[in-house]
Amino acid sequence: MTQEYDAILLVSFGGPEGPDDVVPFLENVTRGRGIPRERLAQVGEHYHLFGGVSPINNLCRELIAALESLIAEEGPKLPVYWGNRNWHPMIEDTVAKMAADGVQRAVAVATSAYSSYSACRQYLDDIERARAAVGENAPIIEKIPPFWNHPGFIDTMAANTRAALDALSSSAPEGARLVFTAHSIPSAMAATCDYEVELREASALVVERVAPQMSWDLVYQSRSGPPTVPWLEPDVCDHLRELASSDVERVVVVPIGFVADHMEVKYDLDTEASDVAKELGMEMKRAACVGSAPTFVRGLRDAIVAHMEGRTPEVLGSRSARPDPCAPGCCAYTPRRPGRPSA
């Protein structure tokens, strides 16, 4: 293995770790959008249902611990750093610490498996902003490409989907459906990337391994912003109602678009969608995200090592691995701000 890298960096979204963090965290998420603090407090009630704590930071800690354990045994024996976009540890502080520790070149991994502005390009921008803040001593940081079609991700999601199917009251395919879901994004953002195509193929790869005879759908969740701005649809809750009208009795919801069981999963699926299913008299099970499952962590290690060795990582399906590095301007998108005219 080429030993020109001296660190690994996990980059993530971040989340509050107590009630007093909720509104400041949401202010970071929505910076520059002019959203009133009162509205942020309303949104923050979702977090207060869970004690004001987002699961994402502890999930990052678990993932880091699992990765550290694996690389301690199999290499590359490098320190793992962690920096967030919106809450502590902030990526700017982490890159400064890396520089102080003498790190010169690092491989970065995001807790997002897909291509889009918010899932990939924005993390690249976060890294460059942090490096610029640190200055000339900042380490070179190279983010690995999206890993949605790596066997470590797909095989873990397939195992989790199979477990959820087995938990249904009946294993008979009649009256049951697989519903894959991902975070919705603005339609204008989707037009600049392969997000929808990747999600659909990832879902098909899971179905192929688990239940090729079953019907399945790809839906979206967790949209935000003004209703006048088109986002990807259908919404998962609306889709459950549509399925119920077609006499679907049992569903397994698969959060194919997420790496960890964070707030968009715990609230939007385990609370809101689950409540809708109960109202409809529909049995609903939810597959776990990949989290820190051993097969997924081993896949991340493989993707990291592939980047370090300059080779293409293993991928599944008809689509090849993403270019490494991403092309300049790939997945570019300019978010609409209050008062900004439509493109």
N, C-alpha and C positions, 0 to 999 in steps of 0.2 A: 504494500500500500504506500502510495506517495505520502510522505510526511511533511507536506508544506502547509498544512492547516494546523492550527493550534487551539481551536475552540469550536463548539457547536452552540448556536443561538436558537432558542425557541421563541417565536414571536406570536402574540395572541391578542385578543380583543380587550381583555381585562373586565373586571366586574367588582362591584362594591363588596366589602367584607364586614359591613356593619350598618345599622340604620343611618348613622351620621354621614356615611359615604354616598348614600343613594343619589341625592340631588346633585352634589358635586360631580359624581361620576357621569350622570346624564348630561350635565353641562359640558363635560368634555366630549361626550359622544356627539352632541348637537352644536358644538361651537361654530359660530358664524351663521347660524340659521335664524337667529332672532326669536327663538321659541321662549315664551314667557315662563318664568320660574314656577308659576302656579300650574301650568300645564305639565311641567316636568314632575312636580309633586304628585299629580294625578297618575302619570305613568309609573312613578316610583312605587305606587301601591302594590304593583305586581311583585316587587322585590320584598316589600314588607310582609307579604304573605309567607315568605320564607325567612323571616327574621332580619330582613335587610341585607341578606347575604346571597350573592350569586354563586352558583356551584362552580363557575368556570375556573377560578383561581386554584381551588383545591384539586380540581381535575388536572390542571396544568402541573401542579406539584406531583401528582401521582404519575403522570406521563413522564415527567423528568426523572423521577426515581426509578421507574421501570427501564427507561432508556439508559440511565447511568449504570444500572445493574448489568444490563446486557453488554454494553460496550466495555465494562470493566472485565468481563469474561472473554469477549470476542474481539475487542477493538472496534474502532480506533479509540485508544485510551486518552480522551480529551475531556476537558471540563465542559459542562453544559450550563450556559447562561440563559436567563429568561427576561424578556422585556415585553410590555404591553403597550397598546395604542392609547388606551383610555383610562387606565388605573394602574396603581403601583403593583409591581415595579415598572415604572415608565421606561420605554425603550431608550430615551435619551440618557437616563441615569445608568442604564445597563451598559450601553455602548461606552459611556465615560468610564465605568468600572473596568470594562474589558481593556480599554486603552491604558488605564492605570496599572492593570495586571500584566501589561506587556503583550497582549494578544495582537497579532499582526494580520491574521487571515482566518476567517471563520465561515462555516457553512450554516445557513439559516433555514429553519423549518417553520412554517406557519401552521396554526391549528385550523386549517382550511384546505380542503382537498381539490377545489375546483378553480377554473379560470373565470375571472370577471374583475371589474375594477375594485370592488369592495373585498373580494376574496383573495386576490393576488396582487394586482397592480398597486393598490393602496398600501400594502405591506412593503412593497419595494420602495414606494415613496417615503413611508415611515422610516425605513432603514437609512435612506439617503439623507433625510432631514436630521436624523440623529447623528449621523456621521458629520454632517456639516456643522452641527452645534458643537461637536467635540473638537473639530479642527484637524490640523495636519497629522496629529497622532492617532486619529481614528483608524481602527482596523478595516481592512477590506472585508466586506461581508457579502457572500454570494448565496442567494436564496435558491433552494431546489425548486424545480417546477411543480405544478399541481400533480398530485399522486392519486387521483380518483380511480384510475384503472390499474393501479398496482395490485398484484395478488394479495398483498398484506391487507389492503383496505377492503377489496371485494370479498375475499374469503372470510374475513371477520364479519362483515355485514351479512353474508350468506348464513353463517353459523347463528348469528343473533336473530335473523329472520326465521330460521328453522325452529329455534327455541320458542319464539313467540307463536308460531303456527301450532307447535305441539301443545301450547298452553290453552288453545281454544277448547271449548267444551266438546267439539266434534271435529274430527280430522277430515270429514267428508268435504270435498271441494264445492259441492252444491251449496249455494247461498253464502259463500265466503269470497273475500276479495283481498288482494294486496294493494295497499295505498302507499305509494312512495311520496315523501314530502321533503321540500327544501325551502330555505328562506327565499321569499319573493324578492325581486329586485325591480327597479323601474324598467319598463319596456325599452326605453332609450339606452339604458346600460346594457341590457341583454343583447341589443343589436350590435354592440361593439365587441362581443366575445362569444365563446363557445359554451357558455354556461348551460343553456337548455339542452344542447346536443349531448354534452358530457353527462348530465344528469339522467337523460333518457337511456343512454347506453349503459351507464353504471347500474341503473335499475334492471335493465334487461339481462345484464350479466348475473345479477343476484337471482333473478327469477329462473334463469337457465340452470343454476346450480341447486335451487331449492324446490321449485314447484313449477316446472315448465308448462303444466296443464292448466295453471290457474290464470284467471283474468287479473289484470293489474292496471293501475293508473299512476300518473305522475301529477301531483298537485303542489300547491305552494302555501305558505303561511307567513305570519309575522310581518305583514306589510305595514308601512308607516307612511307619513306624509299626506298631503292633501288629496282628497278623492278625485280631484280633477286631473291628477297625474297618473297615467296608465302604468300599472304594475303587472307582473306575470300572474296569471290566473289559470285554473280556478283555485279559490281558497279551500283549504282542507275541510273547514266546517260546512261550507256550502256544498262541498262534494259529498260529505257524509249524508246530508239531507237528500241529495239527488240519488245516492245509492239506496237509501231507505225507501224512496218512492219506487225503486225498481226491484224491491223485495230482497235486497241483499241483507242478510241477517248477521253476518260476522265479518269483521275486518281486522287485518293486521296492518297497523300503521308503521311504516319503516322510514325513520328520519335519515334518508340516504344523503341528504345535503349537509349533515352535521357530523363533526368528529367527536363531540362530547355531549353528555346530557346536561347542557347548560340551561339558562333561563327560558330560551325560546322552545326548548323541549319540555322542561318541567312545568312551565305555565301554559304555553300555547297548545301543547299536545296533552300532557297529563292532567291538566285542569280544564281548559276550555273545550278542546275536542272531545275529551272523555265525558264531560258534562253533556255535550250535544249527543253523543252516542247513547248515553243513558236515557235522555229525553226521547230518543227515537226507538228505544227498546232494542238497540243494536249492541251485540257483544263486540268489544274492541280490546285488542291487545296491542301493546306498543313494543317494537323491537328496540333493544338497547343500541346505543351508538358504539363505535369502536373503542373509545376511551383509551385505556391503557392495556387492552387485551394483548397477550403475548404475541399472537400472530400479526397484529397491527404494528406493535413496537418493532418486531423483527423486520417487517416491511419498511418501516421508517429508516431503520439502520441500513438496510440494503440500498435505499434511495440515497442516503447520505454518502455511503461508501462509493456508490456508482458515480456520484458527482465528483468526489475527491479523486477517483481514478480516471475520470474523463470518459466514462462509458455510459451507454444508454441503459437505464434501469428496465427490469422486466415489466411488461404491460400485458393486459388482457384485452380481448375484443378486436374490433376492426380498426380502431384509431391508434396511431403511433404515439410514442411519448412526446410530450410537449418540448419545444426547442429549449435548449439550456445553454446560455441564459435566454430569458424571454426577449423577443424582438423589441427594439426601442418603440415606445408608444403602444405596445400591445395592450389591449383591453382599456384603452384610454377612455375617459368619460369625465365630463364636467357637470357635477351635480347642480341642479337648479337651486337657487337661493331666493329668498323673498325679494320680489321686485325684478328678478331676472326674467327676461322674455323667453318664451319657448324657442328651442333651436329650430 
